[in-house]
Amino acid sequence: MAFSSLFSTIGAKLFGSNAVDTADGDLVDSMIEAIIDAVDPRLRMISGYRGQLAPGVARTIAHLRTIARELPEEPVKLSPSAWGSDLRLNALFATSADVNAVLGRSSELREFFEAPVNAARAEAYGLLGMFKTERHVLAPAIVDGMLRHDVSQTTVNFGGHKLIAVAGDYHACRLEVGTRILNRLAVLALERITAIGEHAVALEQRKALLAARLRLLNLRKGGIEGLGDEGAAEIVALEKELKTASGEHAEAKASLSTLATRLGHVTSILDAPADYLSLAKLELRLNKMGFKVAPGSEEPASELKLHEFSMGDGLKAVILFVRCQRAELPPRESLLARAAREIL
């Protein structure tokens, strides 16, 4: 069975409608094999690899179950017509046209509705992700009953909206999200190994350049013209830098030289899943201008309860499960026309 299929099976037990909390040795074994297939099948050559991975995999499964329980449960209707009445959509999108643009840009949503098997479906479910940015500004505000123009405030904006994991119902969408998280975990381990390998190559190239420069200076040193004080000082500096680069290169190569060290990199991620995966509740009070309103303030504000998902070093996004109507998917032609207008 391909590792993607294994991850789908595992995802169903963790994120699907029939997910259970009981410990399952078969689930641990299945996840170990899926990760090994995704990262490096040669790791099976290591004696006792299952025993080394099992504790970390069990911790990761428990952490994933916690995340699955904390995922938002009520999908929001993602619709331009709902923008004016839904406080969350109103806060997450500047205009109703922005909602329309997100629907139109989602290749996953369009492919879902265009698939023959989904011809009769009127709606689809997906996970909407977006980046949250905060910026401190000086803006007008009422303070002690008086209007001031230089009050320090925090504006909250959302951007980079993307709709993914599109499916026919909410539970199928959750399952797809879980499967993608599992795949991403394996990718994180593979990226760590790849990054170390790339670092080793860069160090090797750096060593070669330093050695070539050093040889050139030594040749000039032995020539008729010789070297001045600056040249002699450069030789000393190059020799020191070359020694440091050689040591770092040897260390990087050692961390990749054996399958056991590769397995160690995988284990380090699985042993500390909370360092790489987290889901936090995000509560905000925003006024109509998108400024944060302090707790206890009498200023009119929208109470937003959202979730922020983090994975690895480069992904941190506010997430929301949504429902999308086929009837509100913009025609492909209108998107092309809009793109042409923007270019012109």
NORPE-V469311 format. One record per residue. RES is the residue in one letter. SS is DSSP state (H for helix, E for strand, C for the rest). PHI is phi in radians with two decimals (NA if undefined). BURIAL is I if it has 9 or more other C-alpha atoms within 8 Angstrom, else O. Layout:
res->{RES & RES}
ss->{SS & SS}
phi->{PHI & PHI}
burial->{BURIAL & BURIAL}
This chain:
res->{M & A & F & S & S & L & F & S & T & I & G & A & K & L & F & G & S & N & A & V & D & T & A & D & G & D & L & V & D & S & M & I & E & A & I & I & D & A & V & D & P & R & L & R & M & I & S & G & Y & R & G & Q & L & A & P & G & V & A & R & T & I & A & H & L & R & T & I & A & R & E & L & P & E & E & P & V & K & L & S & P & S & A & W & G & S & D & L & R & L & N & A & L & F & A & T & S & A & D & V & N & A & V & L & G & R & S & S & E & L & R & E & F & F & E & A & P & V & N & A & A & R & A & E & A & Y & G & L & L & G & M & F & K & T & E & R & H & V & L & A & P & A & I & V & D & G & M & L & R & H & D & V & S & Q & T & T & V & N & F & G & G & H & K & L & I & A & V & A & G & D & Y & H & A & C & R & L & E & V & G & T & R & I & L & N & R & L & A & V & L & A & L & E & R & I & T & A & I & G & E & H & A & V & A & L & E & Q & R & K & A & L & L & A & A & R & L & R & L & L & N & L & R & K & G & G & I & E & G & L & G & D & E & G & A & A & E & I & V & A & L & E & K & E & L & K & T & A & S & G & E & H & A & E & A & K & A & S & L & S & T & L & A & T & R & L & G & H & V & T & S & I & L & D & A & P & A & D & Y & L & S & L & A & K & L & E & L & R & L & N & K & M & G & F & K & V & A & P & G & S & E & E & P & A & S & E & L & K & L & H & E & F & S & M & G & D & G & L & K & A & V & I & L & F & V & R & C & Q & R & A & E & L & P & P & R & E & S & L & L & A & R & A & A & R & E & I & L}
ss->{C & C & H & H & H & H & H & H & H & H & H & H & H & H & H & C & C & C & C & C & C & C & C & C & H & H & H & H & H & H & H & H & H & H & H & H & H & H & H & C & H & H & H & H & H & C & C & C & H & H & H & H & H & H & H & H & H & H & H & H & H & H & H & H & H & H & H & H & H & H & C & C & C & C & C & E & E & C & C & H & H & H & C & C & C & C & H & H & H & H & H & H & C & C & C & H & H & H & H & H & H & H & H & H & H & C & H & H & H & H & H & H & H & H & C & H & H & H & C & C & C & C & E & E & E & E & E & E & E & E & E & E & E & E & E & E & E & E & E & E & E & E & E & C & C & E & E & E & E & E & E & E & E & E & E & E & E & E & E & E & E & E & E & E & E & E & E & C & C & H & H & H & H & H & H & H & H & H & H & H & H & H & H & H & H & H & H & H & H & H & H & H & H & H & H & H & H & H & H & H & H & H & H & H & H & H & H & H & H & H & H & H & H & H & H & H & H & H & H & H & H & C & C & C & C & C & C & C & H & H & H & H & H & H & H & H & H & H & H & H & H & H & H & H & H & H & H & H & H & H & H & H & H & H & C & C & C & C & H & H & H & H & H & H & H & H & H & H & H & H & H & C & H & H & H & C & E & E & E & E & E & E & E & E & E & E & C & C & C & C & E & E & C & C & C & C & C & C & C & C & C & E & E & E & E & E & E & E & E & E & E & C & C & C & E & E & E & E & E & E & E & E & E & E & E & H & H & H & C & C & C & H & H & H & H & H & H & H & H & H & H & H & H & C}
phi->{NA & -1.13 & -1.10 & -1.13 & -1.21 & -1.12 & -1.09 & -1.14 & -1.12 & -1.13 & -1.02 & -1.12 & -1.34 & -1.74 & -2.07 & -1.31 & -1.19 & -1.88 & -1.09 & -2.21 & -1.74 & -1.27 & -1.16 & -2.47 & -1.06 & -1.12 & -1.15 & -1.07 & -1.08 & -1.11 & -1.21 & -1.02 & -1.16 & -1.13 & -1.16 & -1.07 & -1.05 & -1.31 & -1.58 & -2.95 & -0.99 & -1.17 & -1.11 & -1.18 & -1.29 & -1.37 & -1.13 & 1.31 & -1.09 & -1.10 & -1.12 & -1.26 & -1.52 & -0.97 & -1.06 & -1.16 & -1.11 & -1.08 & -1.13 & -1.14 & -1.07 & -1.08 & -1.18 & -1.12 & -1.11 & -1.10 & -1.09 & -1.05 & -1.21 & -1.65 & -1.08 & -1.01 & -1.85 & -1.91 & -1.10 & -1.71 & -1.27 & -1.59 & -2.63 & -1.01 & -1.22 & -1.56 & -1.04 & -1.24 & -1.82 & -1.65 & -1.07 & -1.17 & -1.10 & -1.11 & -1.44 & -1.49 & -2.22 & -1.21 & -2.49 & -1.16 & -1.13 & -1.19 & -1.09 & -1.03 & -1.15 & -1.13 & -1.05 & -1.22 & -1.40 & -1.31 & -1.16 & -1.13 & -1.16 & -1.13 & -1.11 & -1.10 & -1.22 & -1.47 & -1.19 & -0.95 & -1.15 & -1.85 & -1.02 & -1.61 & -1.39 & -1.64 & -2.54 & -2.42 & -2.02 & -2.77 & -1.86 & -1.66 & -2.05 & -2.75 & -1.65 & -1.85 & -2.20 & -2.12 & -2.46 & -1.55 & -2.40 & -1.77 & -2.55 & -1.14 & -2.83 & -1.52 & -2.21 & 0.93 & 1.42 & -2.15 & -1.41 & -2.08 & -1.83 & -2.25 & -1.48 & -1.24 & -2.36 & -1.99 & -1.68 & -2.01 & -2.22 & -2.14 & -2.62 & 1.13 & -1.01 & -2.54 & -1.85 & -2.34 & 0.93 & -1.25 & -2.60 & -1.38 & -2.61 & -1.09 & -1.15 & -1.16 & -1.16 & -1.01 & -1.07 & -1.13 & -1.08 & -1.07 & -1.09 & -1.20 & -1.12 & -1.09 & -1.06 & -1.15 & -1.05 & -1.12 & -1.12 & -1.04 & -1.13 & -1.15 & -1.12 & -1.10 & -1.12 & -1.11 & -1.10 & -1.13 & -1.11 & -1.15 & -1.13 & -1.10 & -1.13 & -1.10 & -1.16 & -1.11 & -1.15 & -1.10 & -1.01 & -1.10 & -1.16 & -1.12 & -1.13 & -1.13 & -1.12 & -1.14 & -1.10 & -1.07 & -1.15 & -1.17 & -1.13 & -1.14 & -1.09 & -1.53 & -1.49 & -1.15 & -1.27 & 1.18 & -2.19 & -1.43 & -1.08 & -1.12 & -1.12 & -1.13 & -1.14 & -1.14 & -1.07 & -1.05 & -1.14 & -1.14 & -1.07 & -1.17 & -1.17 & -1.13 & -1.12 & -1.12 & -1.10 & -1.13 & -1.15 & -1.14 & -1.14 & -1.11 & -1.15 & -1.11 & -1.13 & -1.11 & -1.30 & -2.10 & -1.23 & -2.17 & -1.13 & -1.09 & -1.23 & -1.09 & -1.09 & -1.10 & -1.14 & -1.15 & -1.07 & -1.10 & -1.31 & -1.20 & -1.25 & -2.31 & -1.06 & -1.17 & -1.30 & -2.07 & -2.33 & -2.68 & -2.35 & -2.02 & -1.34 & -2.20 & -1.98 & -2.28 & -2.06 & -2.14 & -1.51 & -1.14 & -1.56 & 1.49 & -1.58 & -1.17 & -1.97 & -1.15 & -1.00 & 1.56 & -1.23 & -1.51 & -1.14 & -1.01 & -2.69 & -1.63 & -1.57 & -1.94 & -2.05 & -2.20 & -2.27 & -2.07 & -1.85 & -2.15 & -2.59 & 1.18 & -1.57 & -1.91 & -2.16 & -2.60 & -2.51 & -1.34 & -2.15 & -2.71 & -1.33 & -2.36 & -1.94 & -2.18 & -1.62 & -0.99 & -1.13 & -1.82 & -1.33 & -1.07 & -1.05 & -1.03 & -1.09 & -1.17 & -1.19 & -1.11 & -1.12 & -1.13 & -1.07 & -1.11 & -1.15 & -1.17 & -1.16 & -1.25}
burial->{O & O & I & O & O & I & I & I & O & I & I & I & I & I & I & I & O & O & I & O & O & O & O & O & O & O & O & I & I & I & I & I & I & I & I & I & I & I & I & O & O & O & I & O & O & O & O & O & I & O & O & O & I & I & I & I & I & I & I & I & I & O & I & I & I & O & I & I & O & O & O & I & O & O & I & O & O & I & I & I & O & I & I & I & O & O & I & O & I & I & I & O & I & O & O & I & O & I & I & I & I & I & I & I & O & I & O & I & I & I & O & I & I & O & O & O & O & I & O & O & I & O & I & I & I & I & I & I & I & I & I & I & O & O & O & O & O & I & I & I & I & O & O & O & O & O & O & I & O & O & I & O & I & I & I & I & I & I & O & O & I & I & I & I & I & I & I & I & O & I & O & I & I & I & I & I & I & I & I & O & O & I & I & O & O & I & I & I & I & I & O & I & I & O & O & I & I & O & I & I & O & O & I & I & O & I & I & O & O & I & I & O & O & I & O & O & I & I & O & I & I & O & O & O & O & O & I & O & O & O & I & I & O & O & I & O & O & I & I & O & I & I & O & O & I & I & O & I & I & O & O & I & I & O & I & I & O & O & I & O & I & I & I & O & I & I & I & O & I & I & I & I & I & O & O & I & I & I & I & O & O & I & O & I & I & I & I & O & O & I & I & I & I & O & O & O & O & O & O & O & I & I & O & I & O & I & I & I & I & I & I & I & O & O & O & I & I & I & I & I & I & I & I & I & I & I & O & O & I & I & O & O & O & O & I & O & O & O & O & O & O & O & O & O}
